[in-house]
Amino acid sequence: MMSRVPPLKHFKSESECRKYYDDVYCSKPIMTFDNIYVYFYKDKFDDAFFESNNHKARDKSVFSIKRAERIDWIKYVLESPNVKIYKGWDRNKKRPRKDRRVALLTPQNYVVIITILSKSKAKFITAYPLEGTRSLLKIITSEKW
């Protein structure tokens, strides 16, 4: 059984958070509880730690303290056998994606999304705390992984 979620991390700046992400996540893959190596790339930082000023535009223009504080939760979720796992959604084709995996940590309602590249390899896409029940319902009514 895994311990409680890691404490929130407080960064002085976006650049300090970016350096932490590079040092901790991009330096070596993290193995999930079910033996998939998840690789992290520097170009995914903005997806994971920025939010859109305009949700419809999906512009990722604002550094998110709320997301950054939970940076250590990414590893925790990937390694935890107690999270619920669902197939991701292809918003363009309006159907589940066989290669996209969404891990949901409850009751914190925090998600980590990866793309499966092979049986033992995946790429980190993003992670964030869910806002509101609509997003949560979309995930929990999706196909289980």
C-alpha positions, 0 to 999 in steps of 0.5 A: 500500500502506498503512502499518502500523496506527496506534499504540495511543492512551492516554487519561487518561479516558473523557471525553478519549476521547469528546472525541477521537472527537467532534473527529476522527470526528464533525467530518467523514466518512471516505471508505472505500477504495471511495468511501463516505463514513462518517458518525460520530455522538456516540450511537455512542460508547458502542457502540464504546468500552464493553463489557458487564459481562454479555455476555448482557445486552449492557448496555455498562456498562464503558468499554473501554481495549482498544477506546479504545486502538484508536480510530485503527484505525477510520479506518485500517480504513475507508481500507485496501483490504487488509481483508476485507469481509463482509456483517453478520449480523442476529442477530434474523432470523438471516440476512445483512444487505444494508446491514451491512458488516463490515471485518476487519483481520487478523492483528489481528482488529479489526472495523469495522461500518458500515451502508450508507445509499446507494451513497456514504454509510454510518453508523458502527456500532461497532468492536472487537478480536475476542475468541476464535476463535468470533467470528472464525469467524462473520465469516470464514464469512459472505458476502463483501461 
